[in-house]
């Protein structure tokens, strides 16, 4: 089973993700999660001509520090043009939930579907069923499958007791806020703010990690994880795609996963 999962992930990376993104290089590493042994693949792609926010980030931080020191602005907030960054990543990655409208409201109630299990789980379709779904004459069925895949596999909605509140301390994503004893937040950044208008897209520092610059694309759901829309058809499972806008982020991502050692759980990482 481990070999099958690893082979499938590698094939999807090389035959779907890399060609779709037009990547010139990539680094990837397998990992087995300590919470359940589920194999998954971490990867980072390089694309010639992709925008970098490095110089803007440094200049913004210097200007903010200077303004703050001069007492002109309390928070040291400054802005710059980021349209070229968000437009680039919006061509490949989406944070939009197709099950909701432009105001963030559910288009249809899916409670009965969940209770009665009237549809097959996206991961349970056979190879022949998936190939049939991808035929040119099935666009509506294909979009229905994508909607179902997003609402069943691409939502970080398991914070207890409130899906759009902070996580329970016992949950894997829970992180203790530094300097406190009982204030917890989600290490994955959920729930996230809605971005309903393209003019509200942004590149901003993460509130908990100032060295991390997040690209915030249009979003109509606080719990949907960013992803490449085509990948769920190949994976039939959860996937996550995050824009990397600075060299520092790329270096830290490679160092975090490609050199990570996990004690006591028997996992082994394999480079591609």
N, C-alpha and C positions, 0 to 999 in steps of 0.2 A: 504493500500500500504506500509506504514512504517513497519507494522508487517511482511508482506511478504518479503520485502527486508532484514530485520534483520534476519528472520528465514533462508533465503537462504544463507546469508553471514556466519551465525553461522554453518550451515551444511557443507558448503564448507571448512571452517577452520578445522572442526573436522573430516571430512571424506576424504578430499583431501590433504590439506596443511600439517597438522600435521603428518599423516601417510607417506606422500611422503618425508618429511624432517626427519622423525624418531625422532620427538621432544619428550623429556621426560616431559617438562612442557611448559606452555605458559601463557601469560597475554594478554587480548584483551579488547578493549573498542570501542563501537559504537560512531559515531560522525555525526552530521548533519551540513554540510558546510554552513557558513553564506552567501555565494555568490549565493546559489541556493537551499539550503535545501536538497541536495543530500546525502543520507545516505551512509556511508562508514565505514570500520572497520580498526582500527589500531591494530596491534598485534606484539608481539615479541616472538620468539621461543627459547627454550633452548634445546640443544642436547648434550648428554654425549659424551665426547671426541672431541668436537668442538675446534678448535685452538683459543687461546687467544693471542693477540698481546700486552698485558699490559706491561709485563716486558721488551720486546723489545722496546716499545715506550718510557718508562721511561729511559732506558739505552741510546737510540739514542738521546733523548733530552739533557741528561746530557753530553754526548760526544760532541754534537754539540755546547753546551754552553761553554764547556771547550776549544774547538778548536777556537771558535770565540773570547773568552777572550784572548787566547794566540796569536791571530792575524794570525793564520795559514790558516784559510779559512774565506772569507768575509761573506758568507751566513750561515756558520755553517752547511753545508750539509754532512750527513754521511749515510751509507747504511748498510743493513744486509740481510741475506737470508730470503725471504718471500714466497718461493715456496710452503711450506706446507700450508700456509694460502690461497693463490689464488687457488691452486689445490683443496682444500676442498670446497670452495664456488662455484667454477666453475662446480662442480658436480650437483649443485642444482639451481643456478642462472645464467642467461645469459644476456649479454648486446649486443648480436649480432643480427643484423637485417637481417632476411632471404631474404628480398627483394633486398639486395645489395650483391655485390661480395666481395672477399677478399681485394680488393683495395678501397672499400667504394663507388663504382659506382653502380647506379641503374641497375639491371639486365634487367628490362623491363619498358617502359614508361607507367604510369598508368593515364595519363591525360584523355584519352578517357573514361576509366572506371569511373573516377570521374564525368565527365560531363554527360555521358549517364546513369550512375547508372545501369550498366549491371548486377551487383551482389547484392544479398541481403546483408544488413548490418549484421555483425556477431551477433549482439544482437537480430536480428529479427527472427533467426531460431527457430522453435518450438522444444519441447522436443523430439518428434519422429524423427525430422530431425537430431538433435544432436546425438541421440542414433544410428541412422543409420550411421552417420559419423564416429562413434567410432567403428564400426564393423571391424573385422580383415582384410576383403578384400578391405577396402577403404583407404589404406595408402596415395595414391596420393591426393585424395580429402581432407584428413585430413591435409596434409601439406599445401595445397592451402588455406584451411580455416585459418591455423595458420599464413601464410604470410599475408592474408587479415586482420586478427585480429591485427597484429603488426602495419601495415601501417594505420589502421583506429583508433586504440585505445591506442597504446603504443608509441606514439611519442609526445614529448614536443616540438612541432614545431609551436607554435602560437605566438611567439614573433613578434611584429609589429614594423617596416615594414619588418625586416629581420629575418627569423626563426633561423638563426645561429648567430644573433647579440644579443645585450642586449635587455631586454624587454622594452616596453613602460611604463612610470611611472604609468599609470592608470591600468596596468595589475596586477592581484592578486599575481603573483610571484615576482613582482618588489620590490627590496630592495635598499634603498639609502645607498651608500658607506659612512661610518662614516668619518666625517670631510670634506665632500663635500656638495654642494648644488644642483648639477645636474648630478651626476655620479651614474647611476643605474646598478644593476646586478641582475641576477636571483637567488632567494633564494633557488631554487632547484638544482642549479649548472649547468644549461644548458646555452649554448651548452658545451658539454664535449669533451675532446681531444680524437682523434682516438687512438686505441691501436690495430694495425694490426698484430703484431707479439707476440706470447706467451711470448717471452723473455722480452717484454716491459711492461708486467703486473706489478702492483706496489701496495704498501700500503703506502700512503702518507698523510701528513696533508692537510686539506682543506685550500685553500688560504685565505678564509674569516673567518674561524673558526679553529684556530690552535689546539684546544682541540679535534677536530673531525678527526679521521683517516679514510680515504676512501680507500676501496679496489677497485682498478681499474682493471677490467677483460678485456678480448679481446672485442674490440668495433670497428665496421665498420660504425657507424652512430653517428653523434654528438647529435642527438635528441632522440634516443631510450632510454626508461626508463628500468632499470633492472627489470627482472621478472622471475618467474618460468614458463617454457614453457607449462606445463600441466594445470596450473590454468586458462588461458583464455578459455579452453574448458568447464570448470565448471562455470566460472563467466559470460562469454560472454560479458565482459566489461573490462575496464582498471584495471590493477593491478600493484603493484610496490613492489619489493623485494630488500632490501638493506643489504649487509653484515654488521654485528655488530661484530667488532673485539676486543673491549676492554670492561672491566667491567664498566668503566665510561660511555661509550656510552649507555650500557644497562640501567644503573641507570638513566641517564638523559632522555632517551626515555620514560621509565616508568613514571618518574616524570612529563614530559612535557604533556603527553596525559592522563595518569590515574588520574592526579590531576588538569587538566586544567578546568578553569571556564570561560565561555564566557558570557559576559554581553549583555543584550538587544536583543538577537536573539531567545530566547526561546528554544535553543537546550538542550538536556539532554543526558548525557553519561551513558551507562550501561556496567557494568563489566561482564565478563564471568568467 
